[in-house]
């Protein structure tokens, strides 16, 4: 059974929350996590680079001079890559880099990313965080108190406008809905921070078969 420490907004530890590691896959599968991260980066690539080949540039297809007897190097028409204004050799063409992962793999990768954070003591819960008016300074002090100020993913239940507006301009801090967490997002930051409500929702998500976005 895993334990996740619970802190109040002042940074004082007030307890622990238990979570069955079997709900998160039991053990960390590094190969699956790598595949999920590679797929995430591949899906962000535009793949729109394009250059002109010799077939795309203007110019006659007539051979400029004969192959032998002129004393010069062999040369084809004016569109060859060796000539200025000619086409590119091995010209780039638009391509789709997208990689697809089954939904179950994405969800398992997300769960195992959370498992990795818990096992390395880089996951925690904040209880009693209430932000009436958006203020960055108090939110930043709270992150510093729980040692999450060097980079964290802060998961909330739904879109909490007060928390989002308080932390959105803090460097290396991502505020996100717990249902939208993905493996790359979790692994790219030092800490994973849940609000109490977000952690309860996460337990409900993984407890019914690992649903959510992944």
N, C-alpha and C positions, 0 to 999 in steps of 0.2 A: 504494500500500500504506500502510495506517495503522499508526502505532506507538503503543502504550500503555505509559506508564512503569511500571516495577515497583519497588516500595519494600519494605524490610524493616520490621518493626514499630517500629523506632527512627526511621523517617523518612528513612533514607538510600537514595538511588536506587541500585539494583543492576543495572539493565538495562532493556531494552525488549522488548515483545512485539508481534509484527506481526499484522495482521488485514486481509484483503482487503475493501476497502470495497464491492465488488460483492455480497458476501454480505449486506450491510446495506442494499442498495437503490441504491448508487452515489452518490446525491445526496439531500439533505434535501428532502422535499416538505412545505412548511409547511402547505399546505391539508389534507393528510392528517393531520398532527399536530393541527391545530386541530379537525378533525372528531372525532378520537379523544378529545381532551380534553373537547369539548362533550358527546359521547355519555356519557363517564364521569360528568360532573356531572349530566346529565339522568337517568341511571339511578339516581342516588342520591336523587332527589326522591321524596317520598312521594306527592304528588298526592292527599292525603286531605282537603284543606280543603273545607268545605261550609257554606253558610249557607242560611237559609230564604227562599224566594221568596214572593210573595203567594199562591201556591197551597198553600204548606206551613203557613201560620199559621192559627189559629182565627179565626172571625168570619163574620158573615153576608155574603152577596154582594149584599144590598139596598143600593141607592144611598141615602146618608144624607139628602140633600135634593135638591130639584129643580135642574136645570142652570141655569136662569135665574130672575131675579125675586127672589132672596133677598138680593141685595146682597153676597154672599160669593163667594170664589173657587170655581171649579169643583172638585168633590171627588167621588170615586167612593165605594166602600165602605170599611169600616174596615181592610181588609187592604192598602190601597195603600201604596207606599213613603213617601208624604208624611206619613203619620200615624204617631204614636208607637205602637209595637207592631205596625206593619205589616210586610210582607215586604220583603226587600232587592230593589232594582232590580239587574238583572244578577247574580243570586245565583250564588255559587260552587258548582261541582259537582265531585265526585271525577273525576280524569282521570289517564290513564296517560301520563307524559312519556317513557317508555322509548324509546331509539333503539337499533337493532340494527346492528352492523357485521359484515360477513362475517369469518370466522376469518382469512382471508388478509390482510385489511386491518388487523385488530388486530395480527397478527404483524409485518406490514411497518411499522406505526406504531411498535411497540416497537423494532424494529431501527433505524429511522431516528432514534428518540430517542437510542439508544445512539450512533449515528453522529454526531449533533449534539454530544453530550457529548465524544466523542473529538476531533472537529474543533476544539472550543473549549478543548481541553486541560483538561477537567473530569472526565476518567475516569482511573482508575489501578488498579493491582493491588497487593495486599498479599501478600507471600510469607512463609511460615514463621510464620503467626499460630497459636499454640496457646494455648488457655485451658483450664486444668485445672479451676480453681475460679472461678466467676463473680465478677469484680471490676470495678466501674464505673471507678474512678480510672485504672488502667493502660490500659483501653480508650479512655478520654477523652484521655489523653496521646498515645496512638497516633494518634487522629484529628487532634489539634492538630499533631502532628509532620508530617503529610502535608497540612495545611491543609484538612481536611475537617470541622472542628469547627463551622463556621457553617451546617451543614446537608448531609446526605448520605443517599443510599440505599446501604446496605451489603449486597451480595449474597453469599450463601453457597451452597454446594452442599448441598441438602437443608436440614433444620432442625438447625442447630448450637446446641444448648442453651446451651453455655458462652458463645458470642458473643451469642446473643439475650438472655440474662439479664444480660450485662454492659452491653449498650448500649440496652436497651429504655426506660430512664428518662432517657436523654440527650435534651435538647430538639432538635427538628428532625432527629432521626436515626431512620431506618427500617431495621430488620433484616428481610431477606426472602430467601426461597428464589429462586435465580436463575431457576428454571423458572416462577415466578409473577410475574416482572416485567411491568409494563405501561407504556405510553407516559406516562400521566398521572403515575404514581409517579416515573418517571425525570426528567421535566421539572419537577416541583414542588420539587426539591431542587438545591442548587448543585453537588454532586459526586456522581459515581457510582463506588463503590468495590467491586471484586471481590476475593475471595480467589483465590489461584492455582487452586484446585480449581473454584471457581465459573466462572472465566473459561474454563477448559478445557471445562467442560460447556456454557457459552454458545456457544463455537465449534462444538461438536458439534451443538447444537440448530440453529443457523443454517446449518450446513454440510449438513444433510440436508433442507433445504427450509423452514427457519424454523418448526420445531415449537414445542411448549411452550404455555403458557397464553396469553401475549400480553396 
